[in-house]
Amino acid sequence: MGDEDWEAEIIKPHVSSCVPVFEKDRYSSGANGDTFNRTPASSSEMDDGPVRRDHFMRSGFAAERSLGNRDAGESNKRENTTTMGGFGVGKSFGNRGFSNNKFEEGDSSGFWRESHNDCEDNQTRTRGFSKRGDSEYEHGEGTQRTGGLFGSRRPTLGGAEQCLKGNGDTYQRRSGSGSGRGGYKGFNEEVITGSGKNSLKSETEGGESGDTQAPKITYIPPPPPEDEDSIFAHYQTGINFDKYDTILVEVSGHDAPPAILTFEEAHLCQTLNNNIAKAGYTKLTPVQKYSIPIILAGRDLMACAQTGSGKTAAFLLPVLAHMMRDGITASRFKDLQEPECIIVAPTRELINQIYLEARKFSFGTCVRAVVIYGGTQFGHSVRQIVQGCNILCATPGRLMDIIGKEKIGLRQVKYLVLDEADRMLDMGFGPEMKKLISCPGMPSKEQRQTLLFSATFPEEIQRLAGEFLKSDYLFVAVGQVGGACKDVQQTIIQVGQYSKREKLVEILRNIGDERTMVFVETKKKADFIATFLCQEKISTTSIHGDREQREREQALGDFRCGKCPVLVATSVAARGLDIENVQHVINLDLPSTIDEYVHRIGRTGRCGNTGRAISFFDPESDNHLAQPLVKVLSDAQQDVPAWLEEIAFSTYVPGFSGSARGNVFSSVDTRKNYQGKSTLNTAGFSSSQAPIPVDDESWD
Ligand SMILES: Nc1ncnc2c1ncn2[C@@H]1O[C@H](COP(=O)(O)OP(=O)(O)OP(=O)(O)O)[C@@H](O)[C@H]1O
């Protein structure tokens, strides 16, 4: 069967006699048993549950936490999805793969080839500014994007919903196209034009544009637990936490305030200190030691620190401290809310995580944090906002949408935070971010404080960032910019395309029940591998941009709680996610860029804990990564296989030897002529032996 046939096979799976009974309810119910899912378009989503407008006290109290539940309960409606089993099970992969409930080895060549040429998944291996994985990120909510940055999207395979049971059984059903799968612009959401007007009708207006009649997104995420124990639940720092103190830190820019060595030196208010203690933080991480005083001093900041080293608290704590000091102005139940702080991140799960951190640190204060993101009911986002919003955590698309609907005003914005800032400013999100800073009412960069955080900062992005930052911004580099976390033991093994599954199963069987994230390059492949692993009786779930938001959250929940110890993921889960006890990351496919690799393996080895990353290197497709891989490995003091070195030095990589190597490495603040540069270790002492950062030129 050729590739085309395989495609057809996926789109129209044979209904197999081995199709299992579809267990609908397990996947259609919210935490309280209600169904959180889509319904046929209703007249007004914003009206489908009266908003409670009572008992809001302004100061001295944490925000009420009971409304989300109620809203969810009132507005959830019965799912109308037709259940269809078949795909991914039994013979539904037809001749190519599954047969008698087994995936047959050696009969998969078409799949592998097909998925690597899968334009739906944006498989172009780009260097430099990356369009990679764009499909996997929260690109907002509109039906189409302007600027032609993104390929068209076929409502094909993604319509096949995958349900993976912990016991190894696998279900698939197909849902209608445009069902709000997450990642790209959805089918029924909108794009804000440069003028701030909506180019298409949004969900709130019926989600229809021209002939398109897409179902509305009605998913309302279950509210997070509200008891104090859950809010402050945290995992332990690892044995290497104290080693953070030896990492060299470089601060560049004029008049940087000195680092602090303890939380006490930050002079935060008592409530914040209590929350910090309840969160289990006793000692600052390097990025916190430097960033907190810089932000408290009112300076703009670009901060780069290794994955899992506490960047979130590094910006949240000083912003909150300022808000507590200055007081907040937004009042509840105004139709237009004017937050003091906007935090943007590229994926829904990440922004939700940041929100939970903001909620934790603002516990017991008058500051109210709100999260809004795509794939969820628009009316739900509005209801969250009108209850009062001081810190708005948002994905870019939903943010622009809500601004366009005039539910959020920007006049009061004092802090703009871009987490995963290099991603937020690259070709994927950069245009959206530019729109954001030029929105009517948004204070100019001189009037607001802008904070950019990431573990990777390509030079090009640093240059672009100038548009967002005051010219005297400070740059903090903890260790090697773009370097991998040294607590992750990295192994690269050569595995050809056709041996990958076999090798994966072998490794997973050795790993046993330890939590493992398996990264693949395409959404289709994520479905496929997850299904395959389930058939191998390895409890697996998956997360990618074609899954509905409800499914994505369910998958993450199942992985977090250990119900499914294996999570197959695309780039959508590469950045920022902080999941306890992820001991292994496996790159079944290497990503297209080295930055992506650094982020992916950073899902393990967090906060001083150790982890392992195993990457399958296929010389047929991954040679362009050999050089940067060798560098990342050696910088992190990992063994570099001789064969990899050989490939690295025999492979010509365009641009690698030049200074404009795209996103390969950026070691320092790209402002070449800064003064006042100081290099210190994280105990705060100057070091005359700071390592000269390896730059492009020194590489070859
Ligand atoms: N000072 C601290 N003491 C103890 N735990 C901390 C401290 N700072 C952060 N943590 C914890 O470390 C974990 C990782 O933090 P965080 O998610 O902010 O890392 P990050 O640097 O943003 O990572 P990534 O680059 O992957 O986004 C979180 O669980 C967080 O609560």
The ligand as an SDF file (V2000), in Angstrom:
LIG
                    3D

 31 33  0  0  0  0  0  0  0  0999 V2000
   13.3810   28.4360   45.0550 N   0  0  0  0  0  0  0  0  0  0  0  0
   12.7510   27.2890   44.8390 C   0  0  0  0  0  0  0  0  0  0  0  0
   12.7190   26.3360   45.7790 N   0  0  0  0  0  0  0  0  0  0  0  0
   12.0750   25.1650   45.5730 C   0  0  0  0  0  0  0  0  0  0  0  0
   11.4110   24.8640   44.4420 N   0  0  0  0  0  0  0  0  0  0  0  0
   11.4130   25.7790   43.4690 C   0  0  0  0  0  0  0  0  0  0  0  0
   12.0620   27.0290   43.6140 C   0  0  0  0  0  0  0  0  0  0  0  0
   11.8600   27.7430   42.4850 N   0  0  0  0  0  0  0  0  0  0  0  0
   11.1190   26.9730   41.6790 C   0  0  0  0  0  0  0  0  0  0  0  0
   10.8380   25.7940   42.2490 N   0  0  0  0  0  0  0  0  0  0  0  0
   10.0770   24.6900   41.6600 C   0  0  0  0  0  0  0  0  0  0  0  0
   10.8620   24.1830   40.5960 O   0  0  0  0  0  0  0  0  0  0  0  0
   10.0330   23.6750   39.5660 C   0  0  0  0  0  0  0  0  0  0  0  0
   10.4630   24.2480   38.2270 C   0  0  0  0  0  0  0  0  0  0  0  0
   10.1920   25.6390   38.2080 O   0  0  0  0  0  0  0  0  0  0  0  0
    9.6980   26.3570   36.8770 P   0  0  0  0  0  0  0  0  0  0  0  0
    8.5980   25.5820   36.2450 O   0  0  0  0  0  0  0  0  0  0  0  0
    9.4410   27.7710   37.2030 O   0  0  0  0  0  0  0  0  0  0  0  0
   11.0060   26.1990   35.9700 O   0  0  0  0  0  0  0  0  0  0  0  0
   11.3820   26.9520   34.6240 P   0  0  0  0  0  0  0  0  0  0  0  0
   12.7350   27.4860   34.8060 O   0  0  0  0  0  0  0  0  0  0  0  0
   10.3180   27.9100   34.2500 O   0  0  0  0  0  0  0  0  0  0  0  0
   11.4380   25.7350   33.6080 O   0  0  0  0  0  0  0  0  0  0  0  0
   11.1920   25.6970   31.9970 P   0  0  0  0  0  0  0  0  0  0  0  0
   12.3770   26.3370   31.3540 O   0  0  0  0  0  0  0  0  0  0  0  0
   11.0820   24.2540   31.6910 O   0  0  0  0  0  0  0  0  0  0  0  0
    9.9400   26.4640   31.7440 O   0  0  0  0  0  0  0  0  0  0  0  0
    8.6130   24.0470   39.9520 C   0  0  0  0  0  0  0  0  0  0  0  0
    7.9980   22.9030   40.4950 O   0  0  0  0  0  0  0  0  0  0  0  0
    8.7840   25.1130   41.0100 C   0  0  0  0  0  0  0  0  0  0  0  0
    7.7360   25.1540   41.9340 O   0  0  0  0  0  0  0  0  0  0  0  0
  1  2  1  0
  2  3  1  0
  2  7  2  0
  3  4  2  0
  4  5  1  0
  5  6  2  0
  6  7  1  0
  6 10  1  0
  7  8  1  0
  8  9  2  0
  9 10  1  0
 10 11  1  0
 11 12  1  0
 11 30  1  0
 12 13  1  0
 13 14  1  0
 13 28  1  0
 14 15  1  0
 15 16  1  0
 16 17  2  0
 16 18  1  0
 16 19  1  0
 19 20  1  0
 20 21  2  0
 20 22  1  0
 20 23  1  0
 23 24  1  0
 24 25  2  0
 24 26  1  0
 24 27  1  0
 28 29  1  0
 28 30  1  0
 30 31  1  0
M  END
$$$$
